[in-house]
């Protein structure tokens, strides 16, 4: 049942990523913001990354491995903050 859940969620995440990526121009035109196209396309990959994460996070949560979840979340936050800060300083 875990394999079925993983592949189903991955398929849905992939489908949502494709829809988000291909509809970025429509969203940008709706808001009259042409620079929004690239942002929506980049953010649409979050569907795929979340799909890859969801089953594993549910397994860890069910087995009460909250320390592993907390460490993983902390490392992701630190990495994202570091990348964002470096990119902000580089312009």
C-alpha positions as CSV (number, residue, x, y, z in Angstrom):
1,X,0.0,0.0,0.0
2,X,3.0,2.4,0.5
3,X,4.1,1.8,-3.0
4,X,0.7,2.6,-4.3
5,X,0.4,5.7,-2.2
6,X,3.9,6.9,-3.3
7,X,3.3,6.4,-7.1
8,X,-0.2,7.9,-6.9
9,X,1.0,11.0,-5.1
10,X,4.0,11.3,-7.4
11,X,1.7,11.1,-10.5
12,X,-0.6,13.7,-9.1
13,X,2.4,15.9,-8.2
14,X,3.8,15.5,-11.7
15,X,0.5,16.4,-13.3
16,X,0.1,19.5,-11.1
17,X,3.7,20.5,-12.0
18,X,3.0,20.2,-15.7
19,X,-0.3,22.2,-15.4
20,X,1.4,24.9,-13.3
21,X,4.3,25.1,-15.7
22,X,2.2,25.3,-18.8
23,X,-0.3,27.8,-17.4
24,X,2.3,30.2,-16.2
25,X,1.7,32.5,-19.2
26,X,-2.0,32.6,-18.5
27,X,-1.5,33.5,-14.9
28,X,1.0,36.3,-15.8
29,X,-1.4,37.7,-18.4
30,X,-4.3,37.6,-15.9
31,X,-2.3,39.7,-13.4
32,X,-0.7,41.9,-16.2
33,X,2.7,41.0,-14.8
34,X,5.0,39.4,-17.5
35,X,7.8,38.7,-15.0
36,X,5.4,36.4,-13.1
37,X,5.8,33.7,-15.8
38,X,9.2,32.6,-14.6
39,X,8.2,32.7,-10.9
40,X,5.1,30.6,-11.5
41,X,7.1,28.1,-13.5
42,X,9.8,27.7,-10.8
43,X,7.2,27.5,-8.0
44,X,5.2,24.8,-9.9
45,X,8.1,22.4,-9.1
46,X,7.1,22.5,-5.4
47,X,4.2,20.2,-6.3
48,X,6.7,17.5,-7.4
49,X,9.0,18.0,-4.4
50,X,6.1,17.8,-2.0
51,X,4.9,14.6,-3.6
52,X,8.4,13.1,-3.2
53,X,8.4,14.0,0.4
54,X,4.9,13.2,1.6
55,X,4.9,9.4,2.0
56,X,8.3,9.3,3.7
57,X,7.3,12.1,6.1
58,X,4.0,10.2,6.9
59,X,6.0,7.1,7.7
60,X,8.4,8.9,10.0
61,X,5.5,10.7,11.7
62,X,3.6,7.4,12.2
63,X,6.6,5.7,13.7
64,X,7.1,8.8,16.0
65,X,10.5,9.7,14.6
66,X,10.0,13.4,15.3
67,X,13.7,14.0,15.9
68,X,14.5,13.0,12.3
69,X,11.7,15.1,11.0
70,X,12.8,18.1,13.0
71,X,16.5,17.7,11.9
72,X,15.4,17.4,8.2
73,X,13.2,20.5,8.5
74,X,15.9,22.5,10.2
75,X,18.5,21.6,7.6
76,X,16.1,22.5,4.8
77,X,15.4,25.8,6.4
78,X,19.1,26.6,6.9
79,X,19.9,25.6,3.3
80,X,17.1,27.7,1.9
81,X,18.0,30.7,4.0
82,X,21.7,30.4,3.1
83,X,20.9,30.2,-0.6
84,X,18.4,33.1,-0.4
85,X,20.9,35.3,1.5
86,X,23.7,34.6,-0.9
87,X,21.5,35.2,-3.9
88,X,20.2,38.5,-2.4
89,X,23.8,39.7,-1.9
90,X,24.8,38.7,-5.4
91,X,21.9,40.6,-6.9
